[in-house]
Each structure stands twice: as C-alpha cells, then as structure tokens.
Amino acid sequence: MPVVQQLFNEPISSHAFNADLSQVVVSNSSPNTHVMKKGPDGNYSVSNTLEQHLERVTSVDWAPTTNRIVTCAGDRNAYVWNYQEDTGSWKPCLVLLRINRAATFVRWSPQEDRFAVGSGARLLSICYFDPENNWWVSKHIKKPIRSTILCVSWHPSNHLIAVGSCDFKCRVFSAALKEMSDKPQTSTWMPKLSKFGTLLAEFDTNSGWVHGVHFSPSGTLLAWVAHDSSVNLVNSTNLEKVHTVHTSYLPYCCVLWLSEESIVVAGHSNSPDLYKVTPDKLEFGAKLDVKKQKSSNSNMSAMDRFKKLDVQGQAEEAATTLETTHANCITEIRSISTANNKVTKFSTSGKDGRLVVWELDNICSLIAGLQI
C-alpha cells in the first residue's frame, strides 16, 4: 500500500526530495517554502522555513548532487538556496529573471549547472551562475511561445529542453549556452548543431493546455499530457508521427517515465495511471491506485436491515468515501528511486495537502499481470 502523509491542510503546489530522501521541500500555496525533515517515526516535520518570496510559491526543485534548492513564485522572482553548515540555515541567492509576469515552473538541468524557469511572460528563462557578481543570470527563449509556460523537461544531454504552454503547443528548443562553454552533440532531436533558442520541434495538442511534459530516460521519446484529457507520445526518429490517446478520464496534470516502455500520469482523477509504450502505439495499462474493498453486508440480519430503513431510510450505506488515496487533484509526480534505468519508487502531491510515496513492487504484487 502507498505511504500517505498529510503535510498540510492547504494545497501542495510543488515538492522535491533531497538525495537520500531524508528531507523534502514543499510549497503549500503560500509565500513560504518549507524544508521538512524525516523523523524516527518516518513522518516529516518542518525544520526550516524559506522566507523570501512575496507571493505564492508556484514551483520548487532540489538538486541532489549540489544540494541546492531553487524556488519561483508569483512575485516574478526566483531564488537559489544554499545550505549553511555553520548556522544550519538556508541562504538565498538572487536570480535575475527579468520577467514582468509570474514565474510558474522551475527545474534544474541534469548536470545541475543551470535551471529553467517558465513564466506568464511568454518566455523561458535559462539561468546560470555568474561568479563575478555572485548571482544567477538568465537568457531568454521567446519566439514562438505565445502564452504562459506550464511545464518544462530537460533532455538527459543537458543541452535540450521541452516546453509545454497554454498556446496548445509542446516545443523542443536548443538550450546550449556559449557562456558555459557547452559543446552539444548532434542527435535525432538536433540533426545539426543549433544555437541557443533554436526551435527544433513543435507539436500541436489541438484544444488543450499542455500541463506536463517529460523526456524518456534515453531522451529519444517525449511524452506530454494536455487539458483535453489526452496523453501524447513522439519518437525523435519520426517527428511527424505523434501517438495520441484521448481518454475518458478527467485531464491529467503531470507525467513521469517509469522506464522506456511505460509512463505514469496523474491529475484531476486523483489517481496515478499507467500507460504502456510500444514501438507503434501508446495504450492504457492500469490504474495504480488499487481501490479499497468494501465490506460485505451479506451477513446483515433482517432486524438490522429494518433498523437501517427505519433510521436512515436506506438498507445499504451510501458511498460517501473516496476510493482513491488522494482526495483531490494530483499536481506533481516525482521519481525518488531508480534501479537499472527504471523507477522503483515515485511520489505524488496534490491539492489535498497530502504527500504519497508509491512503491512499484508493492503495486505489481496487488495488480495481477502488471509489468512496468
């Protein structure tokens, strides 16, 4: 069964774990960001509060190797937080975003030497450190983005980035920085070397905002989910062929690759769902949140049934409890443990204020025939 922790009563907009999972940074839809430490009982409690933003923190990320936290918020600012061993506190470092709308999403690159910030200013900020001035500066990718950026995903090469936005588009750009002396290699996404900000691919989702996007572990495949309840997949070897599944479920908000053959998505249905990836198609696999079994009332006596009818006006109890672990929309999925290039454990957070950890071995044992 998944491990559930009710961290807050307010919605959780974003969360991220450190390298050994002993701490988690959480934004609970307020200007403050909370660093929570795992106690002996396995529960997380607040150890530090990061107070610098003036508006609601929209996204956070924790670089596991360099142990740096980055936050962005509706006040149009972002901060990089460095841990101070001598004081046991986190010190903020200024980021020059140069945007005039709220920052919406942030992610460290695989090599943790830069990060990307999406915003409502219709541009993407690629930020890197300037040691001369001791702050983080940014370069902008603007065209042809025409609306708010909701999600980004770095390619494993560290030089490409996928962007999902409210203009119904999912795009892939070159993010190689000459300021960082980058030497990108050609690939199926970038057949020839391209300068910073070059549009390499663009995909249309027809009638839905792109809520989540993610590169596969190899970087060859790209998956994204949109507000039209669709799950989309494209292979960089054939960019003209986009595999799309229009589901009957409520829209998904986030997506994560478990392996090269499967992805997990989650959103307004309050449950993570598995989709299988094959060379020629994308298909639904299973709902990973196994429903709780209802207790049987077959042994209820005739007198008990009469009492229920007399007091409640019904013989059976009404279904008033949710059958999902999350009680509201899931806003984020994070990979927290991998083995042999496959995710073995992932976490979800949502608008119900809960943080849930899912172990795939346990899920596979509960669902017959399930393979990740």
BANU-290610 format. One line per field, with one value per residue (C-alpha): residue number from 1; residue in three letters; x, y, z. Coordinates in steps of 0.02 Angstrom, whole numbers. Each point is the difference from the previous one (the first is absolute). Example, Ala and Ser with C-alpha at 12.3 -4.5 7.8 and 13.67 -1.06 7.14 Angstrom:
REM BANU-290610
seq: 1,2
type: ALA,SER
xx: 615,69
yy: -225,172
zz: 390,-33
//
This chain:
REM BANU-290610
seq: 1,2,3,4,5,6,7,8,9,10,11,12,13,14,15,16,17,18,19,20,21,22,23,24,25,26,27,28,29,30,31,32,33,34,35,36,37,38,39,40,41,42,43,44,45,46,47,48,49,50,51,52,53,54,55,56,57,58,59,60,61,62,63,64,65,66,67,68,69,70,71,72,73,74,75,76,77,78,79,80,81,82,83,84,85,86,87,88,89,90,91,92,93,94,95,96,97,98,99,100,101,102,103,104,105,106,107,108,109,110,111,112,113,114,115,116,117,118,119,120,121,122,123,124,125,126,127,128,129,130,131,132,133,134,135,136,137,138,139,140,141,142,143,144,145,146,147,148,149,150,151,152,153,154,155,156,157,158,159,160,161,162,163,164,165,166,167,168,169,170,171,172,173,174,175,176,177,178,179,180,181,182,183,184,185,186,187,188,189,190,191,192,193,194,195,196,197,198,199,200,201,202,203,204,205,206,207,208,209,210,211,212,213,214,215,216,217,218,219,220,221,222,223,224,225,226,227,228,229,230,231,232,233,234,235,236,237,238,239,240,241,242,243,244,245,246,247,248,249,250,251,252,253,254,255,256,257,258,259,260,261,262,263,264,265,266,267,268,269,270,271,272,273,274,275,276,277,278,279,280,281,282,283,284,285,286,287,288,289,290,291,292,293,294,295,296,297,298,299,300,301,302,303,304,305,306,307,308,309,310,311,312,313,314,315,316,317,318,319,320,321,322,323,324,325,326,327,328,329,330,331,332,333,334,335,336,337,338,339,340,341,342,343,344,345,346,347,348,349,350,351,352,353,354,355,356,357,358,359,360,361,362,363,364,365,366,367,368,369,370,371,372
type: MET,PRO,VAL,VAL,GLN,GLN,LEU,PHE,ASN,GLU,PRO,ILE,SER,SER,HIS,ALA,PHE,ASN,ALA,ASP,LEU,SER,GLN,VAL,VAL,VAL,SER,ASN,SER,SER,PRO,ASN,THR,HIS,VAL,MET,LYS,LYS,GLY,PRO,ASP,GLY,ASN,TYR,SER,VAL,SER,ASN,THR,LEU,GLU,GLN,HIS,LEU,GLU,ARG,VAL,THR,SER,VAL,ASP,TRP,ALA,PRO,THR,THR,ASN,ARG,ILE,VAL,THR,CYS,ALA,GLY,ASP,ARG,ASN,ALA,TYR,VAL,TRP,ASN,TYR,GLN,GLU,ASP,THR,GLY,SER,TRP,LYS,PRO,CYS,LEU,VAL,LEU,LEU,ARG,ILE,ASN,ARG,ALA,ALA,THR,PHE,VAL,ARG,TRP,SER,PRO,GLN,GLU,ASP,ARG,PHE,ALA,VAL,GLY,SER,GLY,ALA,ARG,LEU,LEU,SER,ILE,CYS,TYR,PHE,ASP,PRO,GLU,ASN,ASN,TRP,TRP,VAL,SER,LYS,HIS,ILE,LYS,LYS,PRO,ILE,ARG,SER,THR,ILE,LEU,CYS,VAL,SER,TRP,HIS,PRO,SER,ASN,HIS,LEU,ILE,ALA,VAL,GLY,SER,CYS,ASP,PHE,LYS,CYS,ARG,VAL,PHE,SER,ALA,ALA,LEU,LYS,GLU,MET,SER,ASP,LYS,PRO,GLN,THR,SER,THR,TRP,MET,PRO,LYS,LEU,SER,LYS,PHE,GLY,THR,LEU,LEU,ALA,GLU,PHE,ASP,THR,ASN,SER,GLY,TRP,VAL,HIS,GLY,VAL,HIS,PHE,SER,PRO,SER,GLY,THR,LEU,LEU,ALA,TRP,VAL,ALA,HIS,ASP,SER,SER,VAL,ASN,LEU,VAL,ASN,SER,THR,ASN,LEU,GLU,LYS,VAL,HIS,THR,VAL,HIS,THR,SER,TYR,LEU,PRO,TYR,CYS,CYS,VAL,LEU,TRP,LEU,SER,GLU,GLU,SER,ILE,VAL,VAL,ALA,GLY,HIS,SER,ASN,SER,PRO,ASP,LEU,TYR,LYS,VAL,THR,PRO,ASP,LYS,LEU,GLU,PHE,GLY,ALA,LYS,LEU,ASP,VAL,LYS,LYS,GLN,LYS,SER,SER,ASN,SER,ASN,MET,SER,ALA,MET,ASP,ARG,PHE,LYS,LYS,LEU,ASP,VAL,GLN,GLY,GLN,ALA,GLU,GLU,ALA,ALA,THR,THR,LEU,GLU,THR,THR,HIS,ALA,ASN,CYS,ILE,THR,GLU,ILE,ARG,SER,ILE,SER,THR,ALA,ASN,ASN,LYS,VAL,THR,LYS,PHE,SER,THR,SER,GLY,LYS,ASP,GLY,ARG,LEU,VAL,VAL,TRP,GLU,LEU,ASP,ASN,ILE,CYS,SER,LEU,ILE,ALA,GLY,LEU,GLN,ILE
xx: 0,59,73,-108,45,-118,128,-117,-183,40,33,179,56,171,121,175,108,185,122,-27,-187,33,-71,-134,-33,-185,-98,-174,-70,70,149,99,88,23,149,-61,109,-42,-14,30,-184,14,-104,60,-2,54,184,25,-113,64,-70,46,-144,-142,-129,-52,144,-50,142,153,143,144,166,53,187,36,-133,-76,-183,-80,-170,-107,-159,-136,106,100,155,102,129,136,21,168,14,112,82,56,-174,-109,-100,-31,71,-87,93,-80,-54,-18,-151,-47,-184,-158,-121,-8,126,-93,122,183,116,186,93,72,175,-69,102,-155,-188,-151,-142,-164,-113,-155,111,-5,183,117,146,157,98,185,119,105,147,60,-159,-51,-174,-94,-34,-120,-15,-172,-83,-149,-56,-116,-73,-167,-69,40,125,-70,138,176,109,188,74,131,133,-20,-10,-182,-162,-184,-131,-189,-108,-177,6,-38,180,140,169,182,138,189,63,188,88,161,23,18,117,-128,47,-164,-3,-114,-147,-167,-74,139,67,118,76,-118,23,-88,-189,-17,-171,36,-177,-178,-156,-182,-120,-153,-108,91,131,156,8,146,145,144,145,29,159,89,-64,-67,-183,-103,-168,-121,-176,-127,-162,-101,25,130,165,125,162,128,160,143,39,-169,-60,-145,-88,-79,-90,-150,-123,-158,-56,-171,77,17,152,174,119,169,96,152,96,18,104,20,-159,-119,-55,-107,-118,-112,-116,-182,-51,100,89,163,-30,123,17,100,114,33,93,-162,-127,-41,-134,-77,77,-82,-54,138,-108,-84,-173,-42,-114,-169,-55,-142,-169,-60,-1,-113,-152,-178,-18,156,-65,-167,91,99,-160,-85,142,90,-132,118,56,179,126,22,169,59,186,128,79,164,150,-2,-157,30,95,180,110,174,90,182,120,87,85,67,86,63,-70,-173,-96,-34,-81,-87,-93,-155,-69,-166,-128,-53,163,60,168,-10,144,-36,108,-18,44,-147,-115,51,-37,-177,-43,6,102,66,173,95
yy: 0,180,99,153,156,146,141,150,45,117,-61,-52,84,-83,-113,-71,-122,10,-137,-121,38,60,171,71,179,42,151,7,138,140,120,-114,-161,-135,-117,-153,-131,-183,-52,-169,-44,27,159,166,159,178,33,162,128,93,177,113,1,125,-102,-183,-119,-93,-125,-70,-117,-77,-41,-165,11,184,6,163,47,114,82,112,95,117,150,-24,-55,-157,-42,-130,-58,-63,-93,79,-135,119,73,-144,121,31,157,70,56,123,-54,134,-67,164,-47,104,-143,-138,-141,-165,-146,-37,-149,-32,-72,-177,67,127,144,94,1,51,113,10,151,92,122,-118,-42,-129,55,-109,51,-27,63,157,-16,179,75,-150,-15,-102,80,-55,-13,2,-112,98,-44,-82,-21,92,-37,-50,-143,-135,-133,-38,-155,-10,-124,-117,83,163,101,-23,46,-38,132,-16,157,69,30,-186,-36,-111,57,-56,132,3,59,-7,152,70,87,-174,-60,-133,-124,-83,-156,-30,-116,-50,154,113,-70,147,112,144,159,41,19,-90,-84,-183,-73,58,-105,54,-65,67,63,-17,87,-106,-35,-123,-53,-122,-77,-188,-61,-19,167,-79,9,146,-12,138,17,135,72,-87,-162,-61,-93,29,-82,33,-87,113,-119,42,172,-1,-143,48,-137,71,-83,100,-71,0,58,174,97,-52,130,-89,-141,-106,-136,-159,-85,6,-106,86,169,50,148,82,147,40,-183,-5,-161,-41,-97,-108,7,-126,56,-111,43,33,55,67,-88,3,-124,9,112,-11,55,-165,34,-49,-149,37,-105,-119,20,-173,-55,142,-66,43,102,103,35,57,116,79,29,72,119,41,-38,-120,-179,27,133,136,14,159,-40,18,-159,85,38,183,97,135,36,-64,146,-79,-167,-25,-145,-35,-169,-89,-165,-60,156,-36,96,-109,132,164,133,104,157,85,129,-104,43,-181,-71,-181,-120,-145,-157,-87,-172,10,64,-142,-127,69,11,-167,0,177,28,164
zz: 0,-32,145,34,99,28,0,-11,-10,-144,-178,-40,-160,-11,94,-21,99,38,-51,145,23,178,-42,-114,-52,-18,-61,78,-110,108,-13,116,-49,132,16,94,84,22,181,85,-24,-188,1,-69,105,-41,39,-98,-82,-152,11,-145,-125,10,-96,-10,-40,-158,-22,89,-45,98,-85,81,-38,37,138,-62,2,-129,23,-110,39,-58,52,-162,97,23,133,17,180,65,165,132,106,137,34,-60,-108,-186,-81,-155,-156,-120,-175,-134,-94,-87,-21,23,39,130,-4,-16,-10,39,-28,21,-149,12,34,125,-73,-60,18,-103,58,-94,23,-54,-96,-151,16,75,108,-1,154,38,135,-22,123,-27,71,108,-73,-130,-169,-137,-187,-79,-128,-68,-175,-45,176,7,172,179,23,115,-4,-60,-11,-27,-123,78,-109,101,-162,-56,87,-30,41,20,-1,-6,-189,-24,-53,58,-64,8,2,0,170,-27,76,-71,169,77,-140,-50,-136,-49,-109,-147,29,-73,85,-65,-166,-17,133,41,99,163,-16,-167,-19,-39,5,27,35,6,133,-94,144,166,105,22,187,7,-110,27,-98,12,89,-167,-64,-160,48,61,88,49,70,-41,66,-135,100,-124,23,-141,-53,-136,-52,-55,-143,-78,55,-123,91,167,96,93,119,36,166,84,164,70,-63,56,74,7,-81,47,-93,103,-135,-189,-14,122,67,149,-9,130,21,35,17,164,-53,-90,-161,-97,-190,-100,-141,-150,-161,-94,131,172,102,174,121,171,143,130,146,46,67,176,16,74,147,-44,82,-49,183,54,91,-46,159,-41,-175,73,121,-143,-98,153,53,-163,-130,-88,19,-61,45,-132,-85,85,12,-139,-65,-46,109,-50,41,-130,-161,-11,-52,-10,-22,50,-26,166,-28,-155,-40,-170,-87,71,132,153,109,-38,99,-33,81,-25,47,149,89,-5,-49,-58,-35,-119,-11,-167,68,119,-137,-118,136,20,-185,-90,-161,22,-73,3
//
